[in-house]
Amino acid sequence: MVEEKSFLVHKETTEGVNTLLGDPQKAVVKLSIPIIVAMSAQTIYSLTDTFWVAGLGADALAAIGFAFPFFLIQMALTSGLGVGGGSAISRRIGARDKTGVDNVALHTFVIMLTLTAVLTVLGLAFVEDLFVYSGAAGRTIELGIRYARVFFGGSFIFFFTNVANSILRSEGDSKRAMQSMILGSGLNVILDPIFIYTLGLGIAGAALATVVAYASSGLLMFYWFFIKKDTYVAFKFSSFKFDGAIVKDIFRVGIPSSVEQLALALTALIMNVIIADVSSTDGVAVYATAWRVTGIAVTPLIGISISMVSIGGAAFGEKDFKKAQNALFYAVKIGFLVEAAIAVLVFIFAPEIAAVFTQTEDAARIAPELTRLLKIMTVFYPAVAFGMLSASFFQGAGKGTSALIATLLRSLIMTPLFALIFAFGLNWGLSGVWWGLVAGTVIGSLITFIWAHTYLKCLIRTDMSLKNC
């Protein structure tokens, strides 16, 4: 009887929950660091994956570049669901509503299972058409299809793993979320050369290695949630009852978040078309490879932004908007300083970084342009802190539409628009595309931060009334 009581007390409060409800600046640091470590491991895997695929030639790199937007579309839906569910969970943690927390988690998993079934069928059915109409040509189409089919086939694994990880982070358990991600990333690094070269699976082997690695992360979280059962969130599927209000709350943030990610995928598709028109598939290979490198540069921001969803959500659940403001400003300050330092390092070592991904004779021809793009992209690293963290704040606050509008303005409107103006209007060619990317990102990020700052000032000035702002 004593043991049962202890278990129940543990379920009602955890270290992660106490962190969410405590000092916001300490929460930013404590929750962000494990996520940054995990994201670093994941981006290192991404670069390793690119390195091994580069050994297959420039066509293989271009194939990944064309496949990447489709992978983003798939991940957008699972990420959006995770963000929507996580935001709703964090806000209920702030409101001290344990029953509501568990109900949101149950609904999130049920929605996840439904989406998985639909997307797997659609992805496998239309994979060839997707590549044909995206601007890919020749051998790139064949390679891209091989790569994408494996990813679409593993849809359930990606969905479960990402949603489960989001739920862990939403309850402040970023340490175990980190452990699961590191396990998957580490295994992926080991499996890549084995599947690609030793087993002779080529580009499909790179995708299969990712699926297997994600599965290992998913199994670990399945153990924590459903076997060990020591998480704050508790799942009782036998008592599940559909609640439209909960689904609406999840979708209020989840759908805009998914559309945000879809907009990023659509932007990548548009940019691929623009680049291919201005130059060739070599330009697409440069663009895809540079974005892989940029993934490492913005890893600290991704970690901080993920924690901001939970911290902001808990603060809004408590209706403590000064606390939310404190967390946002502190997060932006830290993110800006870190990214400024990273930008300097990437700029200095751009030739060496480019050399890593252009070692083969076939890929060597893109080295000069890749070096140039890596240097140009460092301009927007610090500015991204303002936009990314402000958008995450909106998501945590349950204002998914605001985050969506800001992202659409930055990625789907400004970036392609400036790219077209600079490339064709000013006749800068491929350089214009690169500088258009920078201009759209910087301007959009600053607008998003000003919007978030104004919203918080309104809440505080009007006696913290959500309706008036």
Phi, psi and omega in degrees: 000321179295319180296321180296318180297318180298321181296318181295321179296318180299323181290332184278341177208137179228169179299320180296317179296317178299324178294317179299324184269001183263210181300124184296323180292319176295323180295319179302314182290311186294322181276330184285319186303310178299324180292320178297317178299315180295317180293327177297316178298322182290320179287328175296320175300317182300318178291321178297319178300316179296321179300313182291321178293327179301332178294344178272352177112171182295328179297322179292320177297318178296322179299318177295322178299319178285329180282333186305316179300324180291323176294322178297323179298314179298314182290334179298318182291316179290322178294318179297318178297318179295319179293317180297313178294318181296319178298316180295322178295313182298319179295325177286330173296317178298326179275003181059043181248085183295319178299319178296322177302310182294323179294319178297317180299317179298312180297323180298317180292321179295317177297320180301316180297321180295313180297322181301313182300316183294312185291325179298314180296312182295317182299313181290329183286326188244015185300319182293317180298324181301319181285321182299320185267006181261359178104357179290154182213156174060223184293338180300324180297311181300314180295318180297321179295317178301317182293313187288327182299321180294318180296314180297324178294334180262023184305315182300319181297316179295317182296309182299313183298314182290321179292317179298320179295321178296321180294319176301314180294326182294334177263014175082008182267064183286340180294313181285330173300321177296315182300318181293321180290321179295321177302311181295316181295318180297318179294324179297318179300321181289319186283333184308300182296330180293310183288321184287313188251309183298314179272353176069029182273351177063220184294330176294330178295325178297317179292319181295322178300321179294318179298313181296319180295316177299322180298323179294320177296317180297320180296322179296316180289326175301320178298315181295317185284316193248346180248302177288323176054048180246019176272164177293319178285136178240136181252124176228083185295334180294335181259013183293132174224128182299131180231108182300327181294322179291317179299319179297319180294319178295314182290335180301328176255322186295315181294310176301323179295318178295319179296324175303311181294322177296324178296322177295320178294318179295322177299317179298320178297315180297316180296322177300317180295315180298314181297315180297326179288321181286321183233264182193188177294340174298323178296323177294320178298319178297313181299312181297317181292319179296324179291328175298316179294318179298332177304321177291319183298322183262009179305315177302322180293321179298317179299314180293320182294323177297318179292329181296329178299314181289315182294314178297320179297316179296319179296320178290327176297326177278348186062036178252086187282335173294324176295319178296319178296316179301315181295316182295312182297319180294319180296316180297318180301311180296315181298318180298312183296317180296316182291327177297318179294319180295321180300318179298315182295315180296319179299315182294317186259018181305316180299320180291321179296316180298324182297328180300325185259007181227041185283329181283158181298324182291325183269346185299334184293341181266359184302312181299316181290324177296318177300316181296316180294320179302320179291317181298319185292339179296340181299324185265357181308305182296325182293330181301331180304319182295316183283312185297315183287326177292320178296320178293324176300314179300319180296315179298326180284354181087011180258066183297326181295323179296316178297322180296312181301316180298318180291318178299319180297317184285310191269314188273339181252299187292315184298306178296324182298310179295324178298317180292317180298312183290321184286316185253315181296315179265357177060039179272351179068219183297325177299325178296323177298315181296315181288332174295321176301316180294312183298315180297320181292314182296309182296316180297322180294318180293322178297318180297318180295316179299321179297311181298318180298317180296320180297315180294320178299321178296316180299317181289320183290327184261036179060034173060046179259113180298327184292328183280350183240000000 
